[in-house]
Amino acid sequence: MYPDYDTPRLTGPYLELHAEREEQKGRLGAEHHTLDEWALALCEHAGAVATAVLAAGQDPDNPAACRASLRQELLATGAGLIAFLEHVDSLEESVVDAT
């Protein structure tokens, strides 16, 4: 479907998502999970985003730090979603290759 996941095509937050995904690949290596495990991992990321939002509301004296924490959680969640998409695409490719 997308032959080259390693080439970012956009700038700004999209490039940051790509960088976060590359960092995840370096830290976690090849990830082989079931679809259920991928979905649970995304739920965990969503919980971390919610926690960061709640923390931001409880610390009005330090909004920049709160936004930075929330932004990092959003980047990690986005990169996790990209990882899940890569996995789903690899399943599709394996079906095509088997035929």
Salt bridges, closest charged atoms under 4 A:
ASP6 OD1 - LYS25 NZ 3.12
GLU16 OE1 - ARG71 NH1 2.78
GLU22 OE2 - LYS25 NZ 3.27
GLU23 OE1 - ARG27 NH1 2.56
GLU31 OE2 - ARG21 NH1 3.56
GLU31 OE1 - HIS33 NE2 3.31
GLU37 OE1 - HIS33 ND1 3.87
GLU86 OE1 - ARG21 NH2 3.04
